């Protein structure tokens, strides 16, 4: 076999192994994130990346329309929850004491930095102040 083909025969399996590893990493990243959440890294300072987590939640008849009952984030992440509801309500994130008003079928945003680790309820004031979803902030 000519020398140029011997070199090609050695590099093809290595390139194929690298491609398979990259595809496996991409697949793991896709299956490890919730279907209704998006993560986007933001550059905040040299050598510091802030992850921006986005969630879209819809409330119908006073309940979340999704299979999710708990939002899980890591301490230090920026979080944005986009809410829609079929009824007027006020949503209150306990712990950070964030209160937003949601008008029927008009998106409203609840944005914050997950500073404190713990378990916090998000309650709807117009539906008897019941918890609609729980936020869990895990330590770094």
C-alpha positions in Angstrom: 0.0 0.0 0.0 1.4 3.5 -0.9 2.5 5.6 2.1 -0.2 8.3 1.6 -3.0 5.7 2.0 -1.4 4.2 5.1 -1.5 7.6 6.8 -5.1 8.1 5.7 -6.0 4.6 7.1 -4.7 5.7 10.5 -6.4 9.0 10.7 -9.9 7.9 9.6 -10.6 5.8 12.8 -9.3 8.6 15.0 -11.6 11.2 13.3 -14.5 8.8 13.5 -13.9 8.3 17.2 -13.8 12.0 17.8 -17.0 12.5 15.8 -18.8 9.8 17.8 -17.7 11.3 21.1 -18.9 14.8 20.0 -22.3 13.4 19.0 -22.6 11.5 22.3 -21.9 14.7 24.2 -24.4 16.6 22.2 -27.0 13.9 22.8 -26.3 13.9 26.6 -26.8 17.7 26.7 -30.1 17.4 24.9 -31.6 14.6 27.1 -30.4 16.1 30.4 -32.3 19.4 30.1 -36.1 19.6 30.7 -38.3 20.0 27.7 -39.7 23.3 28.7 -36.5 24.9 29.9 -33.7 26.5 27.9 -30.2 27.3 29.2 -28.0 29.9 27.7 -24.5 30.8 29.0 -23.8 34.5 29.4 -20.4 36.0 29.7 -20.5 38.3 32.8 -16.8 38.9 33.5 -13.5 37.5 32.4 -13.4 33.7 33.0 -16.9 33.8 34.6 -20.0 32.3 32.8 -23.5 32.9 34.1 -26.1 30.4 33.0 -29.5 31.9 32.0 -32.3 29.4 32.5 -35.6 30.0 30.8 -38.9 28.4 31.5 -42.3 28.9 29.9 -45.3 28.0 32.0 -49.0 28.3 31.4 -51.8 28.4 34.1 -55.3 27.2 33.2 -58.1 27.0 35.7 -55.6 27.8 38.5 -53.1 24.9 37.7 -49.9 24.6 35.7 -50.5 23.0 32.3 -47.3 20.8 32.2 -45.9 17.7 33.6 -43.4 19.8 35.6 -44.2 20.5 39.3 -40.7 21.6 40.3 -38.2 24.0 38.7 -34.7 22.9 39.5 -31.7 25.4 39.1 -28.3 25.8 40.5 -27.3 28.7 42.8 -25.9 31.6 40.8 -28.0 30.9 37.7 -30.1 33.7 36.2 -33.7 32.4 35.9 -36.5 33.7 33.7 -40.0 32.3 33.9 -42.4 33.4 31.2 -46.0 33.0 32.5 -49.4 33.0 30.8 -52.7 32.5 32.4 -56.4 32.3 31.4 -57.3 34.4 34.4 -55.9 37.5 36.0 -53.6 36.7 38.9 -50.6 37.8 41.0 -47.7 35.3 41.3 -45.5 35.5 44.3 -42.0 33.8 44.6 -41.5 33.2 48.3 -38.0 33.7 49.5 -37.0 36.4 47.0 -40.3 38.1 47.6 -40.9 38.7 43.9 -44.5 39.6 42.9 -45.7 39.9 39.3 -49.2 40.5 37.8 -50.4 38.3 35.0 -53.2 39.4 32.8 -55.3 36.8 30.9 -53.4 35.5 27.8 -50.7 38.2 28.1 -47.2 36.8 28.9 -45.5 38.1 32.0 -41.9 37.6 33.0 -40.5 36.7 36.4 -36.7 37.2 36.3 -34.2 36.8 39.1 -30.8 35.5 40.1 -31.0 32.3 42.1 -28.8 33.5 45.0 -30.0 31.4 47.9 -30.1 27.6 48.0 -33.3 26.1 49.2 -36.9 25.2 48.3 -39.3 28.0 47.5 -43.0 28.1 46.5 -44.4 30.2 43.8 -48.0 31.0 44.8 -50.9 32.4 42.9 -52.7 35.0 45.0 -55.9 35.0 43.0 -56.4 31.3 43.3 -56.5 31.1 47.1 -52.8 31.7 47.5 -52.0 28.1 46.6 -48.6 27.0 45.4 -48.7 26.5 41.7 -45.0 25.3 41.4 -41.9 24.9 43.5 -38.5 26.3 42.8 -35.5 24.3 44.1 -32.1 26.0 44.1 -29.2 23.6 44.6 -25.9 24.8 46.0 -23.0 25.1 43.6 
